[in-house]
Amino acid sequence: MWYFSWILGVGLACTFAILNAMWFELSEVDEQIREAEDEG
């Protein structure tokens, strides 16, 4: 049953990577919105 824990770990790692990428993209957009609000 080693494959079960292996696929679970790979799945969690992929989920973490996807969430991290989504957070990074949203923080970039948030920064752009703040800069636009500061300008005008």
PQR file with spaces between the fields and no chain letter, atoms N, CA, C, O and H, PARSE charges and radii, in Angstrom:
ATOM       1  N    MET     1       0.820   -1.213    0.000 -0.4000 1.5000
ATOM       2  CA   MET     1       0.000    0.000    0.000 -0.0000 2.0000
ATOM       3  C    MET     1       0.858    1.268    0.000  0.5500 1.7000
ATOM       4  O    MET     1       0.343    2.352    0.275 -0.5500 1.4000
ATOM       5  N    TRP     2       2.127    1.156   -0.297 -0.4000 1.5000
ATOM       6  CA   TRP     2       2.986    2.331   -0.333 -0.0000 2.0000
ATOM       7  C    TRP     2       2.512    3.322   -1.388  0.5500 1.7000
ATOM       8  O    TRP     2       2.685    4.531   -1.233 -0.5500 1.4000
ATOM       9  H    TRP     2       2.545    0.275   -0.520  0.4000 1.0000
ATOM      10  N    TYR     3       1.915    2.809   -2.457 -0.4000 1.5000
ATOM      11  CA   TYR     3       1.475    3.672   -3.551 -0.0000 2.0000
ATOM      12  C    TYR     3       0.365    4.621   -3.101  0.5500 1.7000
ATOM      13  O    TYR     3       0.244    5.724   -3.634 -0.5500 1.4000
ATOM      14  H    TYR     3       1.774    1.827   -2.582  0.4000 1.0000
ATOM      15  N    PHE     4      -0.439    4.207   -2.132 -0.4000 1.5000
ATOM      16  CA   PHE     4      -1.507    5.077   -1.643 -0.0000 2.0000
ATOM      17  C    PHE     4      -0.926    6.307   -0.961  0.5500 1.7000
ATOM      18  O    PHE     4      -1.351    7.430   -1.234 -0.5500 1.4000
ATOM      19  H    PHE     4      -0.341    3.311   -1.699  0.4000 1.0000
ATOM      20  N    SER     5       0.033    6.102   -0.087 -0.4000 1.5000
ATOM      21  CA   SER     5       0.640    7.251    0.592 -0.0000 2.0000
ATOM      22  C    SER     5       1.451    8.094   -0.390  0.5500 1.7000
ATOM      23  O    SER     5       1.543    9.312   -0.239 -0.5500 1.4000
ATOM      24  H    SER     5       0.378    5.190    0.135  0.4000 1.0000
ATOM      25  N    TRP     6       2.037    7.443   -1.394 -0.4000 1.5000
ATOM      26  CA   TRP     6       2.823    8.178   -2.383 -0.0000 2.0000
ATOM      27  C    TRP     6       1.922    9.093   -3.205  0.5500 1.7000
ATOM      28  O    TRP     6       2.235   10.272   -3.375 -0.5500 1.4000
ATOM      29  H    TRP     6       1.962    6.453   -1.516  0.4000 1.0000
ATOM      30  N    ILE     7       0.803    8.566   -3.720 -0.4000 1.5000
ATOM      31  CA   ILE     7      -0.093    9.370   -4.548 -0.0000 2.0000
ATOM      32  C    ILE     7      -0.773   10.447   -3.708  0.5500 1.7000
ATOM      33  O    ILE     7      -1.068   11.531   -4.211 -0.5500 1.4000
ATOM      34  H    ILE     7       0.550    7.609   -3.582  0.4000 1.0000
ATOM      35  N    LEU     8      -1.025   10.155   -2.430 -0.4000 1.5000
ATOM      36  CA   LEU     8      -1.602   11.160   -1.547 -0.0000 2.0000
ATOM      37  C    LEU     8      -0.617   12.312   -1.348  0.5500 1.7000
ATOM      38  O    LEU     8      -1.010   13.478   -1.376 -0.5500 1.4000
ATOM      39  H    LEU     8      -0.785    9.274   -2.021  0.4000 1.0000
ATOM      40  N    GLY     9       0.646   11.989   -1.149 -0.4000 1.5000
ATOM      41  CA   GLY     9       1.660   13.020   -0.985 -0.0000 2.0000
ATOM      42  C    GLY     9       1.850   13.847   -2.240  0.5500 1.7000
ATOM      43  O    GLY     9       1.993   15.067   -2.164 -0.5500 1.4000
ATOM      44  H    GLY     9       0.964   11.041   -1.127  0.4000 1.0000
ATOM      45  N    VAL    10       1.852   13.196   -3.394 -0.4000 1.5000
ATOM      46  CA   VAL    10       1.992   13.918   -4.660 -0.0000 2.0000
ATOM      47  C    VAL    10       0.785   14.826   -4.877  0.5500 1.7000
ATOM      48  O    VAL    10       0.929   15.965   -5.321 -0.5500 1.4000
ATOM      49  H    VAL    10       1.736   12.204   -3.455  0.4000 1.0000
ATOM      50  N    GLY    11      -0.395   14.318   -4.564 -0.4000 1.5000
ATOM      51  CA   GLY    11      -1.608   15.129   -4.710 -0.0000 2.0000
ATOM      52  C    GLY    11      -1.586   16.352   -3.804  0.5500 1.7000
ATOM      53  O    GLY    11      -1.958   17.447   -4.227 -0.5500 1.4000
ATOM      54  H    GLY    11      -0.512   13.393   -4.204  0.4000 1.0000
ATOM      55  N    LEU    12      -1.154   16.172   -2.569 -0.4000 1.5000
ATOM      56  CA   LEU    12      -1.077   17.305   -1.648 -0.0000 2.0000
ATOM      57  C    LEU    12      -0.022   18.315   -2.099  0.5500 1.7000
ATOM      58  O    LEU    12      -0.224   19.523   -1.977 -0.5500 1.4000
ATOM      59  H    LEU    12      -0.851   15.283   -2.226  0.4000 1.0000
ATOM      60  N    ALA    13       1.092   17.825   -2.614 -0.4000 1.5000
ATOM      61  CA   ALA    13       2.134   18.724   -3.096 -0.0000 2.0000
ATOM      62  C    ALA    13       1.640   19.529   -4.296  0.5500 1.7000
ATOM      63  O    ALA    13       1.912   20.725   -4.398 -0.5500 1.4000
ATOM      64  H    ALA    13       1.256   16.843   -2.713  0.4000 1.0000
ATOM      65  N    CYS    14       0.916   18.877   -5.200 -0.4000 1.5000
ATOM      66  CA   CYS    14       0.365   19.589   -6.361 -0.0000 2.0000
ATOM      67  C    CYS    14      -0.679   20.611   -5.930  0.5500 1.7000
ATOM      68  O    CYS    14      -0.722   21.723   -6.457 -0.5500 1.4000
ATOM      69  H    CYS    14       0.695   17.905   -5.117  0.4000 1.0000
ATOM      70  N    THR    15      -1.516   20.234   -4.978 -0.4000 1.5000
ATOM      71  CA   THR    15      -2.521   21.166   -4.470 -0.0000 2.0000
ATOM      72  C    THR    15      -1.859   22.380   -3.838  0.5500 1.7000
ATOM      73  O    THR    15      -2.290   23.511   -4.060 -0.5500 1.4000
ATOM      74  H    THR    15      -1.482   19.331   -4.551  0.4000 1.0000
ATOM      75  N    PHE    16      -0.817   22.151   -3.056 -0.4000 1.5000
ATOM      76  CA   PHE    16      -0.098   23.254   -2.430 -0.0000 2.0000
ATOM      77  C    PHE    16       0.534   24.156   -3.483  0.5500 1.7000
ATOM      78  O    PHE    16       0.500   25.379   -3.349 -0.5500 1.4000
ATOM      79  H    PHE    16      -0.467   21.231   -2.876  0.4000 1.0000
ATOM      80  N    ALA    17       1.110   23.568   -4.527 -0.4000 1.5000
ATOM      81  CA   ALA    17       1.745   24.353   -5.585 -0.0000 2.0000
ATOM      82  C    ALA    17       0.718   25.201   -6.331  0.5500 1.7000
ATOM      83  O    ALA    17       0.982   26.362   -6.646 -0.5500 1.4000
ATOM      84  H    ALA    17       1.138   22.574   -4.636  0.4000 1.0000
ATOM      85  N    ILE    18      -0.441   24.632   -6.610 -0.4000 1.5000
ATOM      86  CA   ILE    18      -1.487   25.372   -7.320 -0.0000 2.0000
ATOM      87  C    ILE    18      -2.012   26.514   -6.461  0.5500 1.7000
ATOM      88  O    ILE    18      -2.178   27.631   -6.952 -0.5500 1.4000
ATOM      89  H    ILE    18      -0.655   23.689   -6.354  0.4000 1.0000
ATOM      90  N    LEU    19      -2.275   26.247   -5.185 -0.4000 1.5000
ATOM      91  CA   LEU    19      -2.760   27.304   -4.291 -0.0000 2.0000
ATOM      92  C    LEU    19      -1.723   28.410   -4.124  0.5500 1.7000
ATOM      93  O    LEU    19      -2.074   29.588   -4.060 -0.5500 1.4000
ATOM      94  H    LEU    19      -2.139   25.340   -4.787  0.4000 1.0000
ATOM      95  N    ASN    20      -0.455   28.037   -4.054 -0.4000 1.5000
ATOM      96  CA   ASN    20       0.612   29.018   -3.928 -0.0000 2.0000
ATOM      97  C    ASN    20       0.666   29.905   -5.172  0.5500 1.7000
ATOM      98  O    ASN    20       0.831   31.119   -5.054 -0.5500 1.4000
ATOM      99  H    ASN    20      -0.170   27.080   -4.107  0.4000 1.0000
ATOM     100  N    ALA    21       0.529   29.321   -6.352 -0.4000 1.5000
ATOM     101  CA   ALA    21       0.541   30.093   -7.594 -0.0000 2.0000
ATOM     102  C    ALA    21      -0.666   31.025   -7.663  0.5500 1.7000
ATOM     103  O    ALA    21      -0.545   32.171   -8.095 -0.5500 1.4000
ATOM     104  H    ALA    21       0.395   28.334   -6.448  0.4000 1.0000
ATOM     105  N    MET    22      -1.837   30.532   -7.235 -0.4000 1.5000
ATOM     106  CA   MET    22      -3.033   31.374   -7.245 -0.0000 2.0000
ATOM     107  C    MET    22      -2.873   32.546   -6.282  0.5500 1.7000
ATOM     108  O    MET    22      -3.253   33.670   -6.610 -0.5500 1.4000
ATOM     109  H    MET    22      -1.935   29.601   -6.883  0.4000 1.0000
ATOM     110  N    TRP    23      -2.318   32.297   -5.107 -0.4000 1.5000
ATOM     111  CA   TRP    23      -2.106   33.366   -4.133 -0.0000 2.0000
ATOM     112  C    TRP    23      -1.135   34.407   -4.683  0.5500 1.7000
ATOM     113  O    TRP    23      -1.342   35.609   -4.513 -0.5500 1.4000
ATOM     114  H    TRP    23      -2.010   31.384   -4.841  0.4000 1.0000
ATOM     115  N    PHE    24      -0.076   33.939   -5.343 -0.4000 1.5000
ATOM     116  CA   PHE    24       0.911   34.855   -5.908 -0.0000 2.0000
ATOM     117  C    PHE    24       0.267   35.738   -6.969  0.5500 1.7000
ATOM     118  O    PHE    24       0.510   36.945   -6.991 -0.5500 1.4000
ATOM     119  H    PHE    24       0.092   32.963   -5.481  0.4000 1.0000
ATOM     120  N    GLU    25      -0.545   35.166   -7.844 -0.4000 1.5000
ATOM     121  CA   GLU    25      -1.213   35.947   -8.880 -0.0000 2.0000
ATOM     122  C    GLU    25      -2.171   36.965   -8.258  0.5500 1.7000
ATOM     123  O    GLU    25      -2.217   38.115   -8.694 -0.5500 1.4000
ATOM     124  H    GLU    25      -0.742   34.185   -7.826  0.4000 1.0000
ATOM     125  N    LEU    26      -2.927   36.555   -7.254 -0.4000 1.5000
ATOM     126  CA   LEU    26      -3.877   37.473   -6.629 -0.0000 2.0000
ATOM     127  C    LEU    26      -3.160   38.604   -5.893  0.5500 1.7000
ATOM     128  O    LEU    26      -3.647   39.734   -5.881 -0.5500 1.4000
ATOM     129  H    LEU    26      -2.889   35.620   -6.900  0.4000 1.0000
ATOM     130  N    SER    27      -2.025   38.317   -5.288 -0.4000 1.5000
ATOM     131  CA   SER    27      -1.296   39.373   -4.585 -0.0000 2.0000
ATOM     132  C    SER    27      -0.714   40.375   -5.578  0.5500 1.7000
ATOM     133  O    SER    27      -0.607   41.560   -5.265 -0.5500 1.4000
ATOM     134  H    SER    27      -1.629   37.399   -5.298  0.4000 1.0000
ATOM     135  N    GLU    28      -0.335   39.913   -6.775 -0.4000 1.5000
ATOM     136  CA   GLU    28       0.147   40.837   -7.808 -0.0000 2.0000
ATOM     137  C    GLU    28      -0.976   41.752   -8.271  0.5500 1.7000
ATOM     138  O    GLU    28      -0.773   42.958   -8.417 -0.5500 1.4000
ATOM     139  H    GLU    28      -0.422   38.950   -7.030  0.4000 1.0000
ATOM     140  N    VAL    29      -2.160   41.190   -8.504 -0.4000 1.5000
ATOM     141  CA   VAL    29      -3.302   41.984   -8.951 -0.0000 2.0000
ATOM     142  C    VAL    29      -3.687   42.982   -7.872  0.5500 1.7000
ATOM     143  O    VAL    29      -3.990   44.136   -8.177 -0.5500 1.4000
ATOM     144  H    VAL    29      -2.324   40.211   -8.385  0.4000 1.0000
ATOM     145  N    ASP    30      -3.679   42.555   -6.616 -0.4000 1.5000
ATOM     146  CA   ASP    30      -4.016   43.437   -5.508 -0.0000 2.0000
ATOM     147  C    ASP    30      -3.043   44.612   -5.437  0.5500 1.7000
ATOM     148  O    ASP    30      -3.444   45.746   -5.174 -0.5500 1.4000
ATOM     149  H    ASP    30      -3.434   41.618   -6.368  0.4000 1.0000
ATOM     150  N    GLU    31      -1.771   44.332   -5.671 -0.4000 1.5000
ATOM     151  CA   GLU    31      -0.762   45.389   -5.648 -0.0000 2.0000
ATOM     152  C    GLU    31      -1.005   46.391   -6.775  0.5500 1.7000
ATOM     153  O    GLU    31      -0.851   47.595   -6.574 -0.5500 1.4000
ATOM     154  H    GLU    31      -1.445   43.410   -5.885  0.4000 1.0000
ATOM     155  N    GLN    32      -1.380   45.907   -7.951 -0.4000 1.5000
ATOM     156  CA   GLN    32      -1.662   46.795   -9.079 -0.0000 2.0000
ATOM     157  C    GLN    32      -2.885   47.662   -8.788  0.5500 1.7000
ATOM     158  O    GLN    32      -2.904   48.842   -9.139 -0.5500 1.4000
ATOM     159  H    GLN    32      -1.506   44.928   -8.115  0.4000 1.0000
ATOM     160  N    ILE    33      -3.896   47.091   -8.156 -0.4000 1.5000
ATOM     161  CA   ILE    33      -5.099   47.857   -7.820 -0.0000 2.0000
ATOM     162  C    ILE    33      -4.756   48.955   -6.816  0.5500 1.7000
ATOM     163  O    ILE    33      -5.228   50.084   -6.947 -0.5500 1.4000
ATOM     164  H    ILE    33      -3.880   46.132   -7.871  0.4000 1.0000
ATOM     165  N    ARG    34      -3.944   48.634   -5.824 -0.4000 1.5000
ATOM     166  CA   ARG    34      -3.546   49.640   -4.834 -0.0000 2.0000
ATOM     167  C    ARG    34      -2.764   50.773   -5.482  0.5500 1.7000
ATOM     168  O    ARG    34      -2.974   51.940   -5.150 -0.5500 1.4000
ATOM     169  H    ARG    34      -3.560   47.717   -5.717  0.4000 1.0000
ATOM     170  N    GLU    35      -1.868   50.443   -6.401 -0.4000 1.5000
ATOM     171  CA   GLU    35      -1.091   51.478   -7.085 -0.0000 2.0000
ATOM     172  C    GLU    35      -2.006   52.373   -7.912  0.5500 1.7000
ATOM     173  O    GLU    35      -1.808   53.587   -7.953 -0.5500 1.4000
ATOM     174  H    GLU    35      -1.697   49.495   -6.671  0.4000 1.0000
ATOM     175  N    ALA    36      -3.001   51.792   -8.569 -0.4000 1.5000
ATOM     176  CA   ALA    36      -3.935   52.570   -9.375 -0.0000 2.0000
ATOM     177  C    ALA    36      -4.776   53.490   -8.489  0.5500 1.7000
ATOM     178  O    ALA    36      -5.064   54.623   -8.874 -0.5500 1.4000
ATOM     179  H    ALA    36      -3.162   50.806   -8.536  0.4000 1.0000
ATOM     180  N    GLU    37      -5.171   53.013   -7.307 -0.4000 1.5000
ATOM     181  CA   GLU    37      -5.955   53.843   -6.400 -0.0000 2.0000
ATOM     182  C    GLU    37      -5.115   54.989   -5.844  0.5500 1.7000
ATOM     183  O    GLU    37      -5.632   56.085   -5.631 -0.5500 1.4000
ATOM     184  H    GLU    37      -4.937   52.092   -6.994  0.4000 1.0000
ATOM     185  N    ASP    38      -3.842   54.751   -5.608 -0.4000 1.5000
ATOM     186  CA   ASP    38      -2.965   55.796   -5.089 -0.0000 2.0000
ATOM     187  C    ASP    38      -2.745   56.901   -6.119  0.5500 1.7000
ATOM     188  O    ASP    38      -2.595   58.068   -5.757 -0.5500 1.4000
ATOM     189  H    ASP    38      -3.421   53.860   -5.781  0.4000 1.0000
ATOM     190  N    GLU    39      -2.726   56.535   -7.409 -0.4000 1.5000
ATOM     191  CA   GLU    39      -2.483   57.521   -8.463 -0.0000 2.0000
ATOM     192  C    GLU    39      -3.703   58.400   -8.693  0.5500 1.7000
ATOM     193  O    GLU    39      -3.558   59.584   -9.000 -0.5500 1.4000
ATOM     194  H    GLU    39      -2.848   55.587   -7.704  0.4000 1.0000
ATOM     195  N    GLY    40      -4.873   57.857   -8.554 -0.4000 1.5000
ATOM     196  CA   GLY    40      -6.019   58.685   -8.882 -0.0000 2.0000
ATOM     197  C    GLY    40      -7.194   58.277   -8.139  0.5500 1.7000
ATOM     198  O    GLY    40      -8.260   58.872   -8.294 -0.5500 1.4000
ATOM     199  H    GLY    40      -4.991   56.896   -8.305  0.4000 1.0000
